[in-house]
């Protein structure tokens, strides 16, 4: 419901509902701000700022910053974003578990619940469990009534973002084009936004992780699979169909390990968690590592985490496996660095827990294989948000959509129809 006559006028700046939306964004991003400061930052007139400030206060999207009240009149109080005015539901669905959170409008987690759950059970039973967790959270929420603004959800497979439909997700049989978004929207009566888990985690990093300070960065998740989320000029880059960043099936030259996708030598098939576990089983079987053989006898199975643990105990075969995986990932990332020239690469996901040796091998290949100019100011760091990135990111992604310029403008138009702002 955009109204072209209210769009930003290139000569005279913002006016109409667009001015209201612009004022809101400035308060949200830089507040608390006094009305005088908003006039200075926007170039809008005092009366326009005052009118829209009243409207935004009435809508509950901003609040007066009472902490500054010392002899100031009401109009002298600074305005801040009212993050407590509503709730967001965040859903982080993984291959074997789900975490659901209730967040405020700054993506701060108020309460959360999780449980083990296999996506292999199919969409209907999984969505039923997610509904039960959300219902439980909402029922236990006793902090006064708050509007539910929206839902953000990440899932472990490709998603067509515009429609909110999973598309042929390799590890989620039965989920192809299942209406996840529609199911959430019709049950909770608010907008829902669905994306793949990696893009969602990248949103979390941008919102409250290392990506806060970087306009151009790549978040790489290394776990059962390998994927990347790309932030370009401060915005998530999804590509035409929403599958940008799917680096797990980029081929690594000279390798011909078969991949479930049908191709050979895909990065994921030679460097992700299952590939490391496979190398570990081989080393246990052929006697290359006595510690791995022993661990296999004790535990009955080997994982990438075992390799990390035994590398820390000085097992050379395990150290070599970690370095091998890191080098292969680094080789592919070096190509991305040459192509995209980011200032930061954030490494996350379960396999990132392999620690310093793993990161060092990734770094070595990137620095060795990328243009010197591209790596001059490039930082390669491990995620600090770790597992939290998924839930914070789901909320942050939803908030980015809900408070987009166009949507806030529509809210201001809606409020205008209710009558004059001043009472
Ligand atoms: Zn593949």
Boltz pocket constraint, residues with backbone or C-beta under 6 A from the ligand:
constraints:
  - pocket:
      binder: B
      contacts: [[A, 248], [A, 249], [A, 259], [A, 260], [A, 261], [A, 262], [A, 263], [A, 266], [A, 269]]
      max_distance: 6.0
